[in-house]
């Protein structure tokens, strides 16, 4: 029988790894990324959502602005990723609040078949080698819990976000990670776990990561 090793036993310590945190809008990715990086002594890089000039328009009229918002995100994320590669940031410890693959996940939700075909053509033309993280943490939560968190943070651009769109995004993420095998994946159910309010939860998450022995694992309660 082959002895199973934890994630940290199989590779570099967490402080030297690239950990990517993913999940639907408002689930708490950026907050956790910052807190986790502070705890383990890593750098960070965050998605530049506020720089997208189409996002607020998209929430107001999705069908009209979907392609514009997706192409804008694609070019912005690609530029950021290339900059990070040139700086060799991925050879150091870093925590990010998104995977590059999220762009296509959202495109499958927001775009019509014809628009998605055009988007894919553009994406193939500008495709570059994309760095894979050492670990992905996928945050899950129920739509009503996420909507309440979005309401509390009160961002102007998100005031037009609809529950049915959020559910579609959650479904797309669930489908993507159901088949995910690229790197170790920890799925964290956050309905009763608010990392913004609990340092204990972040500490226990770090312990949970260190005890991972399987490619994909699920964690629903830190108590």
Secondary structure per residue as TSV (DSSP state, phi and psi in degrees):
chain	resnum	aa	ss	phi	psi
A	1	X	-	360.0	131.5
A	2	X	-	-79.5	130.1
A	3	X	-	-73.5	129.7
A	4	X	-	-82.6	135.4
A	5	X	-	-109.5	147.5
A	6	X	-	-71.1	168.2
A	7	X	H	-58.4	-45.6
A	8	X	H	-69.0	-29.4
A	9	X	H	-73.2	-24.8
A	10	X	H	-85.5	-15.9
A	11	X	S	-154.6	-148.7
A	12	X	S	-73.1	158.3
A	13	X	-	-63.0	158.2
A	14	X	G	-57.2	-33.9
A	15	X	G	-65.9	-13.0
A	16	X	G	-113.8	10.4
A	17	X	S	-102.5	159.0
A	18	X	E	-95.4	113.9
A	19	X	E	-109.4	123.1
A	20	X	E	-107.3	131.8
A	21	X	E	-109.8	127.9
A	22	X	E	-129.8	167.1
A	23	X	E	153.2	176.2
A	24	X	S	-69.0	168.6
A	25	X	T	-53.8	130.1
A	26	X	T	80.5	6.6
A	27	X	S	-81.5	-13.8
A	28	X	S	111.4	24.1
A	29	X	H	-63.4	-51.5
A	30	X	H	-66.9	-41.6
A	31	X	H	-59.4	-47.7
A	32	X	H	-65.9	-41.0
A	33	X	H	-57.9	-44.8
A	34	X	H	-66.4	-45.2
A	35	X	H	-66.2	-41.0
A	36	X	H	-65.5	-43.4
A	37	X	H	-62.2	-41.2
A	38	X	H	-62.3	-39.1
A	39	X	H	-68.9	-41.4
A	40	X	H	-99.0	-2.8
A	41	X	T	78.2	36.8
A	42	X	-	-104.7	165.4
A	43	X	E	-80.6	177.2
A	44	X	E	-137.9	154.8
A	45	X	E	-145.5	141.7
A	46	X	-	-122.5	151.2
A	47	X	-	-63.4	138.1
A	48	X	-	-93.5	69.6
A	49	X	-	-69.1	-42.8
A	50	X	T	-64.8	-18.3
A	51	X	T	-82.3	-8.5
A	52	X	-	-81.9	114.6
A	53	X	T	-73.3	-8.4
A	54	X	T	-104.3	-8.8
A	55	X	H	-64.6	-42.9
A	56	X	H	-66.8	-39.2
A	57	X	H	-63.7	-37.1
A	58	X	H	-62.7	-45.4
A	59	X	H	-63.6	-27.5
A	60	X	H	-80.1	-35.8
A	61	X	-	-147.1	79.5
A	62	X	H	-58.2	-44.6
A	63	X	H	-64.2	-31.7
A	64	X	H	-78.7	-35.7
A	65	X	H	-112.2	7.0
A	66	X	H	-60.7	-49.4
A	67	X	H	-65.1	-40.6
A	68	X	H	-61.3	-44.9
A	69	X	H	-68.0	-36.9
A	70	X	H	-70.3	-42.7
A	71	X	H	-66.8	-37.3
A	72	X	H	-62.9	-43.9
A	73	X	H	-64.4	-42.0
A	74	X	H	-57.8	-49.8
A	75	X	H	-67.4	-39.2
A	76	X	H	-65.0	-46.2
A	77	X	H	-67.5	-38.4
A	78	X	H	-63.7	-43.6
A	79	X	H	-61.7	-43.2
A	80	X	H	-64.2	-43.4
A	81	X	H	-63.5	-42.3
A	82	X	H	-64.0	-39.0
A	83	X	H	-62.8	-42.0
A	84	X	H	-66.0	-38.2
A	85	X	H	-65.5	-42.1
A	86	X	H	-64.4	-32.7
A	87	X	T	-83.0	-3.1
A	88	X	T	57.9	32.9
A	89	X	G	-65.8	-29.4
A	90	X	G	-72.2	-12.1
A	91	X	G	-81.4	-7.6
A	92	X	S	-108.3	174.6
A	93	X	-	-74.3	130.9
A	94	X	E	-153.3	144.5
A	95	X	E	-119.3	126.4
A	96	X	E	-114.0	156.8
A	97	X	S	-102.8	21.2
A	98	X	-	-165.8	158.3
A	99	X	-	-99.1	148.8
A	100	X	T	-60.3	-30.7
A	101	X	T	-63.9	-15.8
A	102	X	H	-61.6	-27.8
A	103	X	H	-60.3	-44.2
A	104	X	H	-72.6	-32.9
A	105	X	H	-57.6	-48.7
A	106	X	H	-67.6	-35.4
A	107	X	H	-61.3	-37.3
A	108	X	H	-66.6	-23.0
A	109	X	H	-87.1	-43.3
A	110	X	H	-89.1	-25.7
A	111	X	S	-100.1	148.9
A	112	X	-	-71.1	169.6
A	113	X	H	-58.5	-41.8
A	114	X	H	-67.9	-42.1
A	115	X	H	-67.1	-38.7
A	116	X	H	-64.2	-38.0
A	117	X	H	-62.7	-42.2
A	118	X	H	-66.1	-44.6
A	119	X	H	-57.2	-45.8
A	120	X	H	-62.8	-37.1
A	121	X	H	-62.4	-44.7
A	122	X	H	-64.5	-43.9
A	123	X	H	-61.4	-39.4
A	124	X	H	-67.0	-36.3
A	125	X	H	-66.7	-32.7
A	126	X	T	-105.8	12.1
A	127	X	-	-62.7	137.6
A	128	X	-	-131.9	168.5
A	129	X	-	-66.2	126.7
A	130	X	-	-107.0	128.5
A	131	X	-	-67.3	135.3
A	132	X	-	-93.8	136.8
A	133	X	-	-71.1	172.1
A	134	X	S	-85.5	-24.0
A	135	X	E	-154.2	140.0
A	136	X	E	-115.3	132.4
A	137	X	E	-110.3	116.8
A	138	X	E	-102.9	114.4
A	139	X	E	-88.6	125.6
A	140	X	E	-112.8	150.5
A	141	X	-	-163.9	158.5
A	142	X	-	-71.8	149.2
A	143	X	H	-55.9	-40.3
A	144	X	H	-67.9	-32.6
A	145	X	H	-68.3	-43.5
A	146	X	H	-64.5	-43.1
A	147	X	H	-61.9	-35.4
A	148	X	H	-67.2	-39.2
A	149	X	H	-66.1	-39.2
A	150	X	H	-64.4	-40.7
A	151	X	H	-62.0	-40.9
A	152	X	H	-68.9	-35.5
A	153	X	H	-80.8	-19.4
A	154	X	T	56.2	54.0
A	155	X	-	-88.3	135.0
A	156	X	G	-55.5	-44.2
A	157	X	G	-65.1	-21.3
A	158	X	G	-98.4	1.1
A	159	X	T	-68.2	-21.3
A	160	X	T	-93.1	4.1
A	161	X	-	-68.2	130.3
A	162	X	-	-101.5	149.7
A	163	X	H	-60.8	-39.2
A	164	X	H	-67.1	-35.1
A	165	X	H	-67.2	-43.5
A	166	X	H	-58.8	-42.0
A	167	X	H	-63.3	-38.6
A	168	X	H	-62.7	-40.5
A	169	X	H	-64.0	-44.9
A	170	X	H	-59.7	-44.4
A	171	X	H	-61.3	-40.7
A	172	X	H	-65.6	-41.1
A	173	X	H	-63.9	-45.8
A	174	X	H	-58.7	-42.9
A	175	X	H	-63.5	-43.7
A	176	X	H	-63.1	-48.2
A	177	X	H	-78.7	-16.2
A	178	X	H	-61.6	-32.6
A	179	X	S	-103.5	4.4
A	180	X	-	-73.4	127.9
A	181	X	-	-138.2	7.9
A	182	X	S	-68.3	-45.2
A	183	X	S	-142.2	169.0
A	184	X	E	-54.5	140.0
A	185	X	E	-129.7	126.9
A	186	X	E	-113.9	116.8
A	187	X	E	-94.1	123.0
A	188	X	E	-118.5	120.0
A	189	X	E	-86.0	119.0
A	190	X	-	-110.5	13.7
A	191	X	T	-57.5	-40.7
A	192	X	T	-107.1	16.7
A	193	X	-	-133.7	95.4
A	194	X	-	-103.2	101.8
A	195	X	T	-66.1	-20.7
A	196	X	T	-66.7	-28.7
A	197	X	T	-107.8	-4.4
A	198	X	-	-135.4	108.6
A	199	X	H	-68.1	-31.8
A	200	X	H	-61.0	-39.3
A	201	X	H	-62.9	-39.8
A	202	X	H	-66.8	-43.0
A	203	X	H	-60.0	-42.3
A	204	X	H	-70.7	-32.9
A	205	X	H	-61.5	-43.9
A	206	X	H	-60.7	-42.0
A	207	X	H	-63.4	-41.1
A	208	X	H	-63.6	-40.5
A	209	X	H	-61.3	-44.4
A	210	X	H	-64.0	-22.3
A	211	X	T	-95.1	2.8
A	212	X	-	-64.8	131.7
A	213	X	-	-124.7	-7.0
A	214	X	S	-115.2	162.6
A	215	X	S	-63.8	-39.9
A	216	X	E	-130.9	127.3
A	217	X	E	-135.3	159.1
A	218	X	E	-125.2	136.5
A	219	X	E	-132.3	123.4
A	220	X	-	-115.0	-15.2
A	221	X	-	-157.8	129.3
A	222	X	-	-95.9	-3.4
A	223	X	-	-78.0	360.0
